[in-house]
Amino acid sequence: RGISVSMTEVNHCYENSQAERLNGILKQEYGLGRKLPSKAMAAKMVEHAIECFNTIRPHRALEMNYPERVHRRPAPMGANVSLN
């Protein structure tokens, strides 16, 4: 019951670099790296961080756009589109 921990080899953050990058952003830019007073506060902050990450924060990999904007664009004709 609850959450189970899934770990890679000791100190091998490179095995899951995309998730580690996102965790770092959430902790450093959105204040989620500190102890929060309640689960309700944590849930509210996570929801806000996800909203900002997807709709406000520019991403270099998306040519300084944000995911929501890129997701709404139609794919160019003949484009090889991948979600990964």
N, CA, C and O atoms as a Tinker XYZ file with bonds, in Angstrom:
   336  protein
     1  N      0.844000   -1.184000    0.000000    73     2
     2  CA     0.000000    0.000000    0.000000    64     1     3
     3  C      0.886000    1.242000    0.000000    63     2     4     5
     4  O      1.954000    1.240000    0.612000    81     3
     5  N      0.455000    2.297000   -0.677000    73     3     6
     6  CA     1.204000    3.548000   -0.674000    64     5     7
     7  C      2.201000    3.624000   -1.807000    63     6     8     9
     8  O      2.007000    3.025000   -2.865000    81     7
     9  N      3.266000    4.364000   -1.580000    73     7    10
    10  CA     4.281000    4.613000   -2.597000    64     9    11
    11  C      5.465000    3.702000   -2.351000    63    10    12    13
    12  O      5.917000    3.565000   -1.215000    81    11
    13  N      5.968000    3.085000   -3.391000    73    11    14
    14  CA     7.175000    2.276000   -3.259000    64    13    15
    15  C      8.326000    3.008000   -3.934000    63    14    16    17
    16  O      8.134000    3.705000   -4.931000    81    15
    17  N      9.498000    2.847000   -3.391000    73    15    18
    18  CA    10.684000    3.517000   -3.900000    64    17    19
    19  C     11.294000    2.676000   -5.011000    63    18    20    21
    20  O     11.460000    1.465000   -4.864000    81    19
    21  N     11.619000    3.311000   -6.103000    73    19    22
    22  CA    12.298000    2.656000   -7.210000    64    21    23
    23  C     13.633000    3.354000   -7.384000    63    22    24    25
    24  O     13.679000    4.565000   -7.599000    81    23
    25  N     14.708000    2.610000   -7.293000    73    23    26
    26  CA    16.025000    3.232000   -7.339000    64    25    27
    27  C     16.902000    2.590000   -8.400000    63    26    28    29
    28  O     16.744000    1.419000   -8.747000    81    27
    29  N     17.827000    3.388000   -8.900000    73    27    30
    30  CA    18.843000    2.884000   -9.814000    64    29    31
    31  C     20.053000    2.513000   -8.970000    63    30    32    33
    32  O     19.971000    2.491000   -7.742000    81    31
    33  N     21.160000    2.226000   -9.611000    73    31    34
    34  CA    22.387000    1.934000   -8.884000    64    33    35
    35  C     22.764000    3.136000   -8.017000    63    34    36    37
    36  O     22.307000    4.251000   -8.272000    81    35
    37  N     23.570000    2.923000   -7.027000    73    35    38
    38  CA    23.973000    3.980000   -6.108000    64    37    39
    39  C     24.632000    5.129000   -6.871000    63    38    40    41
    40  O     25.568000    4.921000   -7.643000    81    39
    41  N     24.131000    6.341000   -6.644000    73    39    42
    42  CA    24.677000    7.570000   -7.231000    64    41    43
    43  C     24.751000    7.555000   -8.759000    63    42    44    45
    44  O     25.679000    8.125000   -9.332000    81    43
    45  N     23.809000    6.927000   -9.412000    73    43    46
    46  CA    23.784000    6.901000  -10.869000    64    45    47
    47  C     22.588000    7.694000  -11.382000    63    46    48    49
    48  O     21.677000    7.134000  -11.992000    81    47
    49  N     22.597000    8.996000  -11.133000    73    47    50
    50  CA    21.486000    9.843000  -11.562000    64    49    51
    51  C     21.376000    9.901000  -13.086000    63    50    52    53
    52  O     20.317000   10.234000  -13.617000    81    51
    53  N     22.461000    9.580000  -13.787000    73    51    54
    54  CA    22.433000    9.650000  -15.252000    64    53    55
    55  C     21.545000    8.574000  -15.871000    63    54    56    57
    56  O     21.172000    8.679000  -17.040000    81    55
    57  N     21.202000    7.541000  -15.098000    73    55    58
    58  CA    20.339000    6.482000  -15.613000    64    57    59
    59  C     18.915000    6.983000  -15.837000    63    58    60    61
    60  O     18.157000    6.383000  -16.600000    81    59
    61  N     18.554000    8.068000  -15.184000    73    59    62
    62  CA    17.206000    8.613000  -15.301000    64    61    63
    63  C     17.306000   10.134000  -15.366000    63    62    64    65
    64  O     16.670000   10.841000  -14.584000    81    63
    65  N     18.101000   10.623000  -16.294000    73    63    66
    66  CA    18.456000   12.042000  -16.319000    64    65    67
    67  C     17.271000   12.974000  -16.541000    63    66    68    69
    68  O     17.243000   14.063000  -15.967000    81    67
    69  N     16.295000   12.584000  -17.353000    73    67    70
    70  CA    15.151000   13.473000  -17.588000    64    69    71
    71  C     14.338000   13.661000  -16.312000    63    70    72    73
    72  O     13.940000   14.780000  -15.988000    81    71
    73  N     14.093000   12.584000  -15.595000    73    71    74
    74  CA    13.345000   12.693000  -14.339000    64    73    75
    75  C     14.146000   13.479000  -13.307000    63    74    76    77
    76  O     13.578000   14.277000  -12.562000    81    75
    77  N     15.456000   13.261000  -13.255000    73    75    78
    78  CA    16.296000   13.991000  -12.306000    64    77    79
    79  C     16.297000   15.481000  -12.623000    63    78    80    81
    80  O     16.267000   16.305000  -11.709000    81    79
    81  N     16.331000   15.832000  -13.893000    73    79    82
    82  CA    16.286000   17.245000  -14.292000    64    81    83
    83  C     14.976000   17.876000  -13.847000    63    82    84    85
    84  O     14.972000   18.970000  -13.280000    81    83
    85  N     13.864000   17.195000  -14.099000    73    83    86
    86  CA    12.560000   17.710000  -13.686000    64    85    87
    87  C     12.491000   17.846000  -12.171000    63    86    88    89
    88  O     11.991000   18.851000  -11.665000    81    87
    89  N     12.984000   16.851000  -11.443000    73    87    90
    90  CA    12.988000   16.946000   -9.981000    64    89    91
    91  C     13.786000   18.156000   -9.515000    63    90    92    93
    92  O     13.367000   18.859000   -8.596000    81    91
    93  N     14.930000   18.402000  -10.141000    73    91    94
    94  CA    15.740000   19.563000   -9.782000    64    93    95
    95  C     15.013000   20.871000  -10.035000    63    94    96    97
    96  O     15.074000   21.784000   -9.211000    81    95
    97  N     14.328000   20.972000  -11.161000    73    95    98
    98  CA    13.560000   22.181000  -11.476000    64    97    99
    99  C     12.459000   22.387000  -10.450000    63    98   100   101
   100  O     12.274000   23.495000   -9.948000    81    99
   101  N     11.729000   21.327000  -10.138000    73    99   102
   102  CA    10.638000   21.441000   -9.160000    64   101   103
   103  C     11.166000   21.881000   -7.798000    63   102   104   105
   104  O     10.538000   22.692000   -7.117000    81   103
   105  N     12.311000   21.348000   -7.403000    73   103   106
   106  CA    12.882000   21.702000   -6.104000    64   105   107
   107  C     13.457000   23.114000   -6.092000    63   106   108   109
   108  O     13.195000   23.879000   -5.164000    81   107
   109  N     14.237000   23.469000   -7.113000    73   107   110
   110  CA    14.950000   24.741000   -7.116000    64   109   111
   111  C     14.094000   25.921000   -7.546000    63   110   112   113
   112  O     14.199000   27.001000   -6.963000    81   111
   113  N     13.254000   25.738000   -8.550000    73   111   114
   114  CA    12.497000   26.865000   -9.091000    64   113   115
   115  C     11.114000   27.032000   -8.471000    63   114   116   117
   116  O     10.547000   28.124000   -8.484000    81   115
   117  N     10.580000   25.948000   -7.932000    73   115   118
   118  CA     9.211000   26.017000   -7.420000    64   117   119
   119  C      9.103000   25.723000   -5.925000    63   118   120   121
   120  O      7.998000   25.531000   -5.418000    81   119
   121  N     10.217000   25.686000   -5.220000    73   119   122
   122  CA    10.205000   25.563000   -3.768000    64   121   123
   123  C      9.780000   24.215000   -3.225000    63   122   124   125
   124  O      9.331000   24.126000   -2.082000    81   123
   125  N      9.912000   23.163000   -4.019000    73   123   126
   126  CA     9.466000   21.851000   -3.563000    64   125   127
   127  C     10.590000   21.018000   -2.951000    63   126   128   129
   128  O     10.412000   19.823000   -2.712000    81   127
   129  N     11.722000   21.623000   -2.699000    73   127   130
   130  CA    12.840000   20.900000   -2.107000    64   129   131
   131  C     12.917000   21.042000   -0.602000    63   130   132   133
   132  O     13.886000   20.600000    0.016000    81   131
   133  N     11.927000   21.641000   -0.020000    73   131   134
   134  CA    11.935000   21.855000    1.438000    64   133   135
   135  C     10.763000   21.120000    2.070000    63   134   136   137
   136  O      9.837000   20.691000    1.383000    81   135
   137  N     10.819000   20.986000    3.371000    73   135   138
   138  CA     9.724000   20.346000    4.094000    64   137   139
   139  C      8.526000   21.296000    4.097000    63   138   140   141
   140  O      8.653000   22.475000    4.428000    81   139
   141  N      7.381000   20.771000    3.727000    73   139   142
   142  CA     6.165000   21.580000    3.663000    64   141   143
   143  C      5.278000   21.270000    4.864000    63   142   144   145
   144  O      5.321000   20.162000    5.398000    81   143
   145  N      4.476000   22.243000    5.289000    73   143   146
   146  CA     3.702000   22.084000    6.521000    64   145   147
   147  C      2.600000   21.026000    6.469000    63   146   148   149
   148  O      2.191000   20.513000    7.511000    81   147
   149  N      2.113000   20.692000    5.271000    73   147   150
   150  CA     1.020000   19.715000    5.193000    64   149   151
   151  C      0.973000   19.075000    3.809000    63   150   152   153
   152  O      1.539000   19.595000    2.847000    81   151
   153  N      0.285000   17.937000    3.730000    73   151   154
   154  CA     0.094000   17.283000    2.432000    64   153   155
   155  C     -0.749000   18.161000    1.520000    63   154   156   157
   156  O     -0.520000   18.209000    0.312000    81   155
   157  N     -1.722000   18.856000    2.096000    73   155   158
   158  CA    -2.581000   19.740000    1.295000    64   157   159
   159  C     -1.755000   20.857000    0.661000    63   158   160   161
   160  O     -1.944000   21.180000   -0.512000    81   159
   161  N     -0.846000   21.444000    1.428000    73   159   162
   162  CA     0.029000   22.496000    0.899000    64   161   163
   163  C      0.943000   21.924000   -0.182000    63   162   164   165
   164  O      1.153000   22.558000   -1.216000    81   163
   165  N      1.484000   20.735000    0.052000    73   163   166
   166  CA     2.354000   20.096000   -0.939000    64   165   167
   167  C      1.588000   19.841000   -2.233000    63   166   168   169
   168  O      2.101000   20.109000   -3.320000    81   167
   169  N      0.377000   19.330000   -2.125000    73   167   170
   170  CA    -0.438000   19.051000   -3.314000    64   169   171
   171  C     -0.725000   20.327000   -4.090000    63   170   172   173
   172  O     -0.667000   20.337000   -5.319000    81   171
   173  N     -1.034000   21.398000   -3.378000    73   171   174
   174  CA    -1.328000   22.679000   -4.027000    64   173   175
   175  C     -0.084000   23.217000   -4.734000    63   174   176   177
   176  O     -0.172000   23.721000   -5.854000    81   175
   177  N      1.072000   23.111000   -4.080000    73   175   178
   178  CA     2.310000   23.604000   -4.678000    64   177   179
   179  C      2.722000   22.771000   -5.893000    63   178   180   181
   180  O      3.205000   23.319000   -6.883000    81   179
   181  N      2.534000   21.460000   -5.823000    73   179   182
   182  CA     2.863000   20.598000   -6.963000    64   181   183
   183  C      1.952000   20.930000   -8.139000    63   182   184   185
   184  O      2.417000   21.028000   -9.275000    81   183
   185  N      0.674000   21.101000   -7.878000    73   183   186
   186  CA    -0.270000   21.456000   -8.939000    64   185   187
   187  C      0.129000   22.776000   -9.600000    63   186   188   189
   188  O      0.105000   22.894000  -10.825000    81   187
   189  N      0.492000   23.764000   -8.787000    73   187   190
   190  CA     0.920000   25.065000   -9.315000    64   189   191
   191  C      2.209000   24.922000  -10.134000    63   190   192   193
   192  O      2.331000   25.509000  -11.209000    81   191
   193  N      3.160000   24.148000   -9.627000    73   191   194
   194  CA     4.430000   23.964000  -10.331000    64   193   195
   195  C      4.215000   23.309000  -11.691000    63   194   196   197
   196  O      4.820000   23.720000  -12.681000    81   195
   197  N      3.363000   22.299000  -11.744000    73   195   198
   198  CA     3.086000   21.620000  -13.011000    64   197   199
   199  C      2.428000   22.580000  -13.994000    63   198   200   201
   200  O      2.780000   22.607000  -15.174000    81   199
   201  N      1.481000   23.359000  -13.511000    73   199   202
   202  CA     0.809000   24.344000  -14.370000    64   201   203
   203  C      1.826000   25.340000  -14.945000    63   202   204   205
   204  O      1.823000   25.611000  -16.145000    81   203
   205  N      2.683000   25.874000  -14.094000    73   203   206
   206  CA     3.702000   26.832000  -14.551000    64   205   207
   207  C      4.694000   26.178000  -15.509000    63   206   208   209
   208  O      5.048000   26.763000  -16.532000    81   207
   209  N      5.140000   24.973000  -15.183000    73   207   210
   210  CA     6.112000   24.255000  -16.006000    64   209   211
   211  C      5.572000   24.039000  -17.415000    63   210   212   213
   212  O      6.317000   24.138000  -18.390000    81   211
   213  N      4.293000   23.749000  -17.524000    73   211   214
   214  CA     3.696000   23.436000  -18.824000    64   213   215
   215  C      3.154000   24.638000  -19.582000    63   214   216   217
   216  O      2.962000   24.551000  -20.795000    81   215
   217  N      2.901000   25.759000  -18.908000    73   215   218
   218  CA     2.245000   26.884000  -19.582000    64   217   219
   219  C      3.014000   28.198000  -19.546000    63   218   220   221
   220  O      2.685000   29.115000  -20.298000    81   219
   221  N      4.022000   28.314000  -18.698000    73   219   222
   222  CA     4.722000   29.593000  -18.542000    64   221   223
   223  C      6.226000   29.465000  -18.770000    63   222   224   225
   224  O      6.826000   30.310000  -19.433000    81   223
   225  N      6.836000   28.417000  -18.227000    73   223   226
   226  CA     8.289000   28.280000  -18.242000    64   225   227
   227  C      8.791000   27.860000  -19.627000    63   226   228   229
   228  O      8.407000   26.802000  -20.123000    81   227
   229  N      9.652000   28.682000  -20.261000    73   227   230
   230  CA    10.194000   28.303000  -21.569000    64   229   231
   231  C     11.183000   27.139000  -21.443000    63   230   232   233
   232  O     11.870000   27.000000  -20.431000    81   231
   233  N     11.242000   26.313000  -22.481000    73   231   234
   234  CA    12.117000   25.144000  -22.510000    64   233   235
   235  C     13.045000   25.254000  -23.708000    63   234   236   237
   236  O     12.592000   25.470000  -24.832000    81   235
   237  N     14.348000   25.105000  -23.469000    73   235   238
   238  CA    15.315000   25.173000  -24.571000    64   237   239
   239  C     15.035000   24.117000  -25.629000    63   238   240   241
   240  O     15.128000   24.393000  -26.825000    81   239
   241  N     14.693000   22.911000  -25.196000    73   239   242
   242  CA    14.441000   21.817000  -26.140000    64   241   243
   243  C     13.246000   22.106000  -27.045000    63   242   244   245
   244  O     13.089000   21.477000  -28.091000    81   243
   245  N     12.409000   23.053000  -26.646000    73   243   246
   246  CA    11.226000   23.427000  -27.433000    64   245   247
   247  C     11.416000   24.797000  -28.075000    63   246   248   249
   248  O     10.449000   25.502000  -28.365000    81   247
   249  N     12.686000   25.163000  -28.295000    73   247   250
   250  CA    13.032000   26.456000  -28.898000    64   249   251
   251  C     12.438000   27.617000  -28.110000    63   250   252   253
   252  O     11.882000   28.554000  -28.682000    81   251
   253  N     12.564000   27.539000  -26.796000    73   251   254
   254  CA    12.118000   28.544000  -25.822000    64   253   255
   255  C     10.598000   28.739000  -25.816000    63   254   256   257
   256  O     10.103000   29.794000  -25.420000    81   255
   257  N      9.877000   27.734000  -26.250000    73   255   258
   258  CA     8.426000   27.713000  -26.091000    64   257   259
   259  C      8.104000   26.919000  -24.840000    63   258   260   261
   260  O      9.003000   26.402000  -24.175000    81   259
   261  N      6.849000   26.823000  -24.527000    73   259   262
   262  CA     6.439000   25.999000  -23.398000    64   261   263
   263  C      5.582000   24.849000  -23.918000    63   262   264   265
   264  O      4.956000   24.968000  -24.971000    81   263
   265  N      5.550000   23.732000  -23.182000    73   263   266
   266  CA     4.906000   22.521000  -23.683000    64   265   267
   267  C      3.472000   22.698000  -24.166000    63   266   268   269
   268  O      3.110000   22.149000  -25.206000    81   267
   269  N      2.663000   23.435000  -23.453000    73   267   270
   270  CA     1.270000   23.577000  -23.868000    64   269   271
   271  C      1.169000   24.208000  -25.257000    63   270   272   273
   272  O      0.375000   23.760000  -26.085000    81   271
   273  N      1.955000   25.228000  -25.511000    73   271   274
   274  CA     1.923000   25.901000  -26.818000    64   273   275
   275  C      2.361000   24.942000  -27.926000    63   274   276   277
   276  O      1.730000   24.878000  -28.981000    81   275
   277  N      3.425000   24.209000  -27.689000    73   275   278
   278  CA     3.937000   23.280000  -28.694000    64   277   279
   279  C      2.936000   22.149000  -28.931000    63   278   280   281
   280  O      2.730000   21.724000  -30.069000    81   279
   281  N      2.329000   21.674000  -27.877000    73   279   282
   282  CA     1.360000   20.577000  -27.986000    64   281   283
   283  C      0.145000   20.976000  -28.822000    63   282   284   285
   284  O     -0.418000   20.143000  -29.534000    81   283
   285  N     -0.256000   22.226000  -28.741000    73   283   286
   286  CA    -1.440000   22.691000  -29.473000    64   285   287
   287  C     -1.175000   22.963000  -30.953000    63   286   288   289
   288  O     -2.115000   23.042000  -31.744000    81   287
   289  N      0.089000   23.106000  -31.332000    73   287   290
   290  CA     0.428000   23.369000  -32.732000    64   289   291
   291  C      0.177000   22.137000  -33.584000    63   290   292   293
   292  O      0.438000   21.016000  -33.149000    81   291
   293  N     -0.325000   22.335000  -34.788000    73   291   294
   294  CA    -0.427000   21.186000  -35.693000    64   293   295
   295  C      0.968000   20.774000  -36.162000    63   294   296   297
   296  O      1.837000   21.623000  -36.359000    81   295
   297  N      1.172000   19.496000  -36.335000    73   295   298
   298  CA     2.462000   19.000000  -36.825000    64   297   299
   299  C      2.598000   19.352000  -38.302000    63   298   300   301
   300  O      1.623000   19.257000  -39.047000    81   299
   301  N      3.785000   19.756000  -38.736000    73   299   302
   302  CA     3.998000   20.046000  -40.160000    64   301   303
   303  C      3.732000   18.799000  -41.005000    63   302   304   305
   304  O      3.952000   17.674000  -40.555000    81   303
   305  N      3.267000   19.007000  -42.205000    73   303   306
   306  CA     3.005000   17.885000  -43.116000    64   305   307
   307  C      4.279000   17.068000  -43.316000    63   306   308   309
   308  O      5.350000   17.629000  -43.547000    81   307
   309  N      4.163000   15.767000  -43.229000    73   307   310
   310  CA     5.298000   14.881000  -43.453000    64   309   311
   311  C      6.262000   14.799000  -42.289000    63   310   312   313
   312  O      7.306000   14.157000  -42.399000    81   311
   313  N      5.932000   15.439000  -41.166000    73   311   314
   314  CA     6.837000   15.427000  -40.013000    64   313   315
   315  C      6.817000   14.057000  -39.351000    63   314   316   317
   316  O      5.777000   13.405000  -39.266000    81   315
   317  N      7.972000   13.641000  -38.889000    73   315   318
   318  CA     8.085000   12.406000  -38.126000    64   317   319
   319  C      7.895000   12.786000  -36.665000    63   318   320   321
   320  O      8.854000   13.187000  -36.005000    81   319
   321  N      6.687000   12.669000  -36.153000    73   319   322
   322  CA     6.345000   13.146000  -34.818000    64   321   323
   323  C      6.524000   12.036000  -33.801000    63   322   324   325
   324  O      6.035000   10.922000  -33.989000    81   323
   325  N      7.227000   12.347000  -32.722000    73   323   326
   326  CA     7.430000   11.399000  -31.636000    64   325   327
   327  C      7.097000   12.077000  -30.325000    63   326   328   329
   328  O      7.383000   13.261000  -30.150000    81   327
   329  N      6.496000   11.345000  -29.402000    73   327   330
   330  CA     6.180000   11.899000  -28.089000    64   329   331
   331  C      7.314000   11.706000  -27.108000    63   330   332   333
   332  O      7.205000   12.150000  -25.965000    81   331
   333  N      8.401000   11.060000  -27.506000    73   331   334
   334  CA     9.522000   10.829000  -26.595000    64   333   335
   335  C     10.595000   11.843000  -26.795000    63   334   336
   336  O     11.618000   11.802000  -26.111000    81   335
